Amino acid sequence: MAFKKEGAEFTDAVKFKDYALSFAAEEASRFSNEDGDVASAKVDFALSSAASLSASKHTAKIKELRRFLKSKEIKDAAGNSGTGTKGREDGVIQSTAAFKRTEAEKGSRMNTTKKQITKEKRQAARKTAVAKMLRAKGMVGNELGTEKVTGDAFRDGNSGAVRAITEILNPATYLKSLFVKIAGVIAPHMMVVLLYLSVFMILVSLIAGMFTSINTVTTTVTGFISKYSGRGSIIAEESLDEEEIDEIVEDSGATGRQKDVIRYALSKVGYPYSQTDRTSGSAYDCSSLVYYCWMAAGVDISYGGGYPPTAAAEASKLYSKGEVVNSTRLDIKDMEPGDLIFYGGHDNGRFLGIYHVAVYVGNGEVVEAFNEKHGVVYQTLRTKNLILVLRP
């Protein structure tokens, strides 16, 4: 062949295991999410473990052969001693040729065993060396694969002599170790303290939550009762003195006859509620109160009737003769002191189902003959069932 004619020859023997190792490393890196060097290092570590295991088997074989040699020597020594004694007792002398042949066979077996021991030693040493080499190679590959460049030249180059200065000879290293030990001693006590603090905070939170819940429930219940009872926020249900009345009138922004209307209304706060005595001047119901308030300003909202009409009748007359301030939505900005606020919407057979009326005094406040329990009160404007605001 031309190949042979050229005189070409291999200078290095090609070994199958080299290809096997390379192939295994490539395949491991191909099917792994890790760096190729890391995968190859894992293969090297696995092969190193296998080589170490094989070396251990050879070492165990050596121990077994040595035990065999030792037991053989003891047995032969005992046999020789016993034969000599028996020979002297029986007077039998073994021939020189037979003795030599026996000794030669013993020596041959001993030599064979020693050679096996030597062979096992070499195999163990060779595989141990291979295991160490593979492990060293794996460690290098692992470092190459896992070492990440941070961009910090000092950190990336922190190895060798530099590492000795930055870590081994650096007092901060030992201070960190000291802090770790101190933390280990203090930590259990801190955990106990934190546990007690946590329990305390939980109890405080529960108590605070309980009071918050009580307050929320109280507010909800009060709002519910207020909603369905029609009761607003009463400012005063006892009589007001002149100074208090003057201050309210002044703050209301009322002018002219508006002042007369609301002053009269405020002067009746604290009076009892009564439909029977509604025209007596000592008690009022809702419609008689507003009737006399406007009479104090010189305006007859009965329009010649000469007697306080019901709230629905007042609303009906004013709706046709007075001024409609609001009939669809409430806008306090459009309201003025003295305006009459009508509540209705119920099917009671009256005009717009109206059943109650109050006098607006300004700033979102009214005076009204509320009911028999509270009488004439000064309170905030109620909007539930408010359907009409009229101005005489």
C-alpha positions as CSV (number, residue, x, y, z in Angstrom):
1,M,0.0,0.0,0.0
2,A,1.0,3.6,-0.7
3,F,0.7,4.3,3.0
4,K,3.3,1.7,3.9
5,K,5.5,2.6,1.0
6,E,5.8,6.1,2.3
7,G,7.1,4.7,5.5
8,A,4.5,6.6,7.6
9,E,4.1,5.4,11.1
10,F,2.2,6.4,14.3
11,T,4.3,8.0,16.9
12,D,1.6,7.8,19.6
13,A,-0.7,4.8,20.1
14,V,-4.4,5.7,19.7
15,K,-6.3,4.4,22.6
16,F,-10.0,3.7,22.6
17,K,-10.5,5.0,26.1
18,D,-9.3,8.5,25.0
19,Y,-12.0,8.7,22.4
20,A,-14.5,7.3,24.9
21,L,-13.7,9.9,27.5
22,S,-13.9,12.7,25.0
23,F,-17.2,11.4,23.6
24,A,-18.7,11.0,27.1
25,A,-17.7,14.6,28.0
26,E,-19.1,16.0,24.8
27,E,-22.4,14.1,25.1
28,A,-22.7,15.1,28.8
29,S,-22.3,18.8,27.9
30,R,-24.7,18.5,25.0
31,F,-27.6,17.2,27.1
32,S,-26.8,19.4,30.1
33,N,-27.7,23.0,30.9
34,E,-24.3,23.5,32.4
35,D,-21.0,24.6,30.8
36,G,-19.1,22.0,28.8
37,D,-16.1,22.2,31.2
38,V,-18.5,21.5,34.2
39,A,-20.1,18.5,32.4
40,S,-16.6,17.2,31.5
41,A,-15.5,17.6,35.1
42,K,-18.5,15.6,36.3
43,V,-17.5,12.8,33.9
44,D,-13.9,13.0,35.2
45,F,-15.1,12.8,38.8
46,A,-17.3,9.7,38.0
47,L,-14.4,8.0,36.2
48,S,-12.1,8.9,39.1
49,S,-14.5,7.2,41.5
50,A,-14.6,4.1,39.3
51,A,-10.8,4.0,39.2
52,S,-10.6,4.4,43.0
53,L,-13.0,1.6,43.5
54,S,-11.0,-0.7,41.2
55,A,-7.8,0.2,43.0
56,S,-9.5,-0.6,46.3
57,K,-10.4,-4.1,44.9
58,H,-6.7,-4.7,44.0
59,T,-5.7,-3.5,47.5
60,A,-8.2,-6.0,49.0
61,K,-6.7,-8.8,46.8
62,I,-3.2,-7.9,48.1
63,K,-4.4,-8.3,51.7
64,E,-6.0,-11.6,50.9
65,L,-2.8,-13.0,49.3
66,R,-0.7,-11.8,52.2
67,R,-3.0,-13.6,54.6
68,F,-2.7,-16.7,52.4
69,L,1.1,-16.5,52.5
70,K,1.2,-16.0,56.2
71,S,-1.2,-18.9,56.9
72,K,0.8,-21.1,54.5
73,E,4.1,-20.3,56.2
74,I,2.6,-21.2,59.6
75,K,1.1,-24.4,58.2
76,D,4.4,-25.5,56.6
77,A,6.4,-24.7,59.7
78,A,4.0,-26.8,61.8
79,G,4.1,-29.7,59.2
80,N,7.9,-29.8,59.1
81,S,8.1,-29.9,62.9
82,G,5.6,-32.7,63.1
83,T,7.3,-34.8,60.4
84,G,10.7,-34.5,62.1
85,T,9.3,-35.7,65.5
86,K,7.5,-38.6,64.0
87,G,10.6,-39.6,62.0
88,R,12.7,-39.7,65.1
89,E,10.0,-41.7,66.9
90,D,9.5,-44.2,64.1
91,G,13.2,-44.2,63.1
92,V,12.2,-43.4,59.5
93,I,14.4,-41.0,57.6
94,Q,12.9,-39.2,54.6
95,S,15.0,-39.4,51.4
96,T,16.9,-36.3,50.3
97,A,15.3,-36.2,46.9
98,A,11.7,-36.3,48.1
99,F,12.5,-33.6,50.7
100,K,14.0,-31.3,48.0
101,R,11.0,-31.9,45.7
102,T,8.6,-30.9,48.4
103,E,10.5,-27.8,49.3
104,A,10.7,-26.9,45.6
105,E,7.0,-27.1,45.2
106,K,6.4,-25.0,48.3
107,G,8.9,-22.4,47.0
108,S,7.1,-22.4,43.6
109,R,3.7,-21.7,45.2
110,M,5.2,-19.0,47.4
111,N,6.9,-17.3,44.5
112,T,3.7,-17.4,42.4
113,T,1.7,-15.8,45.3
114,K,4.4,-13.1,45.7
115,K,4.3,-12.4,42.0
116,Q,0.5,-12.0,42.2
117,I,1.0,-9.7,45.1
118,T,3.5,-7.6,43.1
119,K,1.1,-7.6,40.1
120,E,-1.8,-6.5,42.3
121,K,0.3,-3.7,43.8
122,R,1.2,-2.4,40.4
123,Q,-2.4,-2.5,39.3
124,A,-3.6,-0.7,42.4
125,A,-0.9,1.9,42.1
126,R,-1.6,2.5,38.4
127,K,-5.4,2.8,39.0
128,T,-4.8,5.0,42.0
129,A,-2.6,7.3,39.9
130,V,-5.3,7.4,37.2
131,A,-8.0,8.2,39.8
132,K,-5.9,11.1,41.2
133,M,-5.2,12.4,37.7
134,L,-8.9,12.3,36.7
135,R,-9.9,13.9,40.0
136,A,-7.3,16.7,39.5
137,K,-8.5,17.1,35.9
138,G,-12.1,17.3,37.0
139,M,-11.3,19.9,39.7
140,V,-9.6,22.1,37.1
141,G,-12.5,21.7,34.6
142,N,-15.0,22.5,37.3
143,E,-13.2,25.7,38.3
144,L,-13.0,26.7,34.6
145,G,-16.6,26.0,34.1
146,T,-18.0,27.6,37.2
147,E,-15.8,30.6,37.6
148,K,-17.7,33.7,36.5
149,V,-16.0,36.9,35.5
150,T,-17.6,39.8,37.4
151,G,-15.7,42.6,35.7
152,D,-14.0,43.5,39.0
153,A,-10.3,43.0,38.3
154,F,-9.5,42.7,42.0
155,R,-12.2,40.1,42.6
156,D,-11.5,38.1,39.5
157,G,-7.8,38.0,40.2
158,N,-8.3,37.1,43.9
159,S,-6.2,33.9,44.0
160,G,-2.7,32.7,44.9
161,A,-0.6,35.3,46.6
162,V,-3.3,38.0,46.2
163,R,-5.8,35.7,48.0
164,A,-3.3,35.2,50.8
165,I,-3.2,39.0,51.3
166,T,-6.9,39.7,50.9
167,E,-8.2,36.8,52.9
168,I,-5.6,34.9,55.0
169,L,-3.7,37.9,56.2
170,N,-6.7,40.2,56.2
171,P,-7.9,41.0,59.8
172,A,-11.4,41.4,58.5
173,T,-11.5,37.7,57.7
174,Y,-11.0,36.9,61.4
175,L,-13.4,39.7,62.5
176,K,-16.1,38.1,60.3
177,S,-15.5,34.8,62.0
178,L,-15.7,36.4,65.4
179,F,-18.9,38.1,64.5
180,V,-20.3,34.8,63.3
181,K,-19.5,33.2,66.6
182,I,-20.9,36.1,68.6
183,A,-24.1,35.9,66.5
184,G,-24.3,32.2,67.2
185,V,-24.3,32.9,70.9
186,I,-26.7,35.8,70.8
187,A,-29.1,34.4,68.2
188,P,-31.0,32.0,70.5
189,H,-31.6,34.8,73.0
190,M,-32.6,37.2,70.3
191,M,-35.0,34.6,69.0
192,V,-36.6,34.3,72.4
193,V,-36.9,38.1,72.6
194,L,-38.4,38.3,69.1
195,L,-40.8,35.5,70.0
196,Y,-42.1,37.5,73.0
197,L,-42.3,40.7,70.9
198,S,-44.2,38.9,68.2
199,V,-46.7,37.5,70.7
200,F,-47.1,41.0,72.3
201,M,-47.6,42.6,68.9
202,I,-50.2,39.9,67.9
203,L,-52.1,40.6,71.2
204,V,-51.9,44.4,70.6
205,S,-53.2,43.9,67.0
206,L,-56.0,41.6,68.2
207,I,-57.1,44.1,70.9
208,A,-56.9,47.1,68.4
209,G,-58.7,45.1,65.8
210,M,-61.4,44.2,68.4
211,F,-62.0,47.8,69.3
212,T,-61.9,48.8,65.6
213,S,-64.5,46.1,64.9
214,I,-66.7,47.3,67.7
215,N,-66.5,50.9,66.5
216,T,-67.3,49.7,62.9
217,V,-70.2,47.7,64.1
218,T,-71.5,50.5,66.2
219,T,-71.2,53.0,63.3
220,T,-72.9,50.5,61.0
221,V,-75.8,49.8,63.4
222,T,-76.2,53.5,64.2
223,G,-76.3,54.3,60.4
224,F,-78.8,51.5,59.9
225,I,-81.1,52.7,62.6
226,S,-80.7,56.3,61.4
227,K,-81.5,55.2,57.9
228,Y,-84.6,53.4,58.7
229,S,-85.8,55.6,61.5
230,G,-85.3,58.8,59.4
231,R,-83.4,60.4,62.2
232,G,-80.6,62.8,61.3
233,S,-77.8,64.2,63.4
234,I,-79.5,66.3,66.1
235,I,-77.5,69.4,67.0
236,A,-79.9,70.7,69.7
237,E,-83.3,69.6,71.0
238,E,-83.2,71.9,74.0
239,S,-84.1,75.6,73.8
240,L,-81.4,78.0,72.4
241,D,-80.7,81.3,74.0
242,E,-80.7,84.6,72.1
243,E,-77.0,84.7,71.7
244,E,-76.9,81.2,70.1
245,I,-79.8,82.2,67.8
246,D,-78.1,85.4,66.8
247,E,-74.9,83.5,65.9
248,I,-76.7,80.9,63.8
249,V,-78.7,83.6,62.0
250,E,-75.5,85.6,61.3
251,D,-73.7,82.5,59.9
252,S,-76.6,81.5,57.8
253,G,-76.3,84.4,55.4
254,A,-80.1,85.1,55.6
255,T,-81.4,88.5,54.5
256,G,-84.7,90.4,55.0
257,R,-87.6,88.2,55.8
258,Q,-85.5,85.1,55.7
259,K,-84.0,86.2,59.1
260,D,-87.5,86.5,60.5
261,V,-88.4,83.0,59.4
262,I,-85.4,81.2,60.7
263,R,-85.2,83.2,63.9
264,Y,-88.8,82.2,64.8
265,A,-88.0,78.6,63.9
266,L,-84.8,78.6,66.1
267,S,-86.8,80.2,69.0
268,K,-89.1,77.2,69.1
269,V,-86.4,74.5,69.4
270,G,-87.2,72.4,72.5
271,Y,-90.9,72.8,72.2
272,P,-93.0,69.6,72.3
273,Y,-94.5,67.9,69.3
274,S,-98.3,67.7,69.2
275,Q,-100.9,67.4,66.4
276,T,-103.7,68.1,68.9
277,D,-102.2,71.4,70.1
278,R,-100.5,72.3,66.9
279,T,-102.2,75.8,66.8
280,S,-101.8,76.6,70.5
281,G,-98.4,78.2,70.3
282,S,-97.1,75.9,73.1
283,A,-96.6,72.8,70.8
284,Y,-96.2,72.2,67.1
285,D,-96.3,69.6,64.4
286,C,-94.2,69.9,61.3
287,S,-96.7,71.8,59.1
288,S,-97.9,74.2,61.8
289,L,-94.3,75.1,62.7
290,V,-93.4,76.2,59.1
291,Y,-96.8,77.9,58.7
292,Y,-96.1,80.1,61.8
293,C,-92.5,80.7,60.8
294,W,-93.6,82.3,57.5
295,M,-96.4,84.1,59.2
296,A,-93.8,85.8,61.4
297,A,-92.2,87.1,58.2
298,G,-95.7,88.3,56.9
299,V,-96.3,85.5,54.4
300,D,-99.4,83.3,54.6
301,I,-98.5,79.9,53.0
302,S,-102.1,78.8,53.4
303,Y,-103.0,81.5,50.9
304,G,-106.1,82.8,52.7
305,G,-107.0,79.6,54.5
306,G,-106.2,81.2,57.9
307,Y,-105.3,77.8,59.4
308,P,-102.1,75.7,59.1
309,P,-102.6,73.2,56.3
310,T,-101.0,69.7,56.3
311,A,-97.6,69.3,54.8
312,A,-99.0,67.9,51.6
313,A,-101.5,70.7,51.2
314,E,-98.7,73.3,51.8
315,A,-96.6,71.6,49.1
316,S,-99.5,71.6,46.7
317,K,-100.3,75.3,47.1
318,L,-96.7,76.4,47.0
319,Y,-96.0,74.2,44.0
320,S,-98.6,76.2,42.0
321,K,-98.0,79.6,43.5
322,G,-94.4,79.7,44.9
323,E,-91.0,78.9,43.5
324,V,-89.7,75.3,42.9
325,V,-86.2,75.3,44.1
326,N,-85.6,71.6,43.6
327,S,-87.8,68.7,42.5
328,T,-85.4,66.2,41.0
329,R,-82.1,66.4,42.9
330,L,-80.7,68.1,46.0
331,D,-78.2,70.9,45.5
332,I,-77.6,72.8,48.7
333,K,-76.0,75.6,46.7
334,D,-79.4,76.4,45.3
335,M,-81.1,76.5,48.7
336,E,-81.6,79.6,50.9
337,P,-82.6,80.1,54.5
338,G,-86.4,79.8,55.0
339,D,-86.9,77.3,52.1
340,L,-89.3,74.5,52.9
341,I,-88.1,70.9,52.5
342,F,-90.7,68.3,51.9
343,Y,-90.4,64.6,52.4
344,G,-92.6,62.1,50.6
345,G,-92.8,59.4,48.0
346,H,-95.1,57.1,50.0
347,D,-98.5,56.1,48.6
348,N,-100.5,57.9,51.3
349,G,-103.1,59.4,49.0
350,R,-101.7,62.9,49.4
351,F,-99.9,65.2,47.0
352,L,-96.7,63.4,45.9
353,G,-97.1,61.2,49.0
354,I,-95.7,64.0,51.2
355,Y,-95.8,63.4,54.9
356,H,-93.3,65.8,56.5
357,V,-91.8,69.3,56.1
358,A,-88.9,71.2,57.6
359,V,-87.5,74.8,57.5
360,Y,-84.0,75.2,56.1
361,V,-81.8,77.6,58.1
362,G,-78.7,77.4,56.0
363,N,-75.3,75.6,56.1
364,G,-76.9,72.2,55.6
365,E,-79.1,72.6,58.8
366,V,-82.8,72.6,59.5
367,V,-85.4,73.2,62.2
368,E,-88.3,70.8,62.3
369,A,-91.0,69.4,64.5
370,F,-89.5,66.0,64.4
371,N,-91.7,63.7,66.5
372,E,-93.3,63.2,69.9
373,K,-90.1,61.9,71.4
374,H,-87.8,64.8,70.4
375,G,-90.2,67.6,69.7
376,V,-88.8,70.6,67.7
377,V,-85.1,70.1,67.0
378,Y,-82.3,71.9,65.3
379,Q,-80.4,69.3,63.2
380,T,-78.5,68.5,60.1
381,L,-80.4,68.1,56.8
382,R,-81.8,64.7,56.1
383,T,-81.9,63.7,52.5
384,K,-83.7,60.3,52.7
385,N,-87.2,60.6,51.0
386,L,-86.5,64.3,50.3
387,I,-88.5,65.0,47.1
388,L,-89.2,68.7,46.9
389,V,-87.8,72.1,48.0
390,L,-90.1,75.1,47.7
391,R,-89.8,78.8,48.4
392,P,-92.8,81.0,49.3
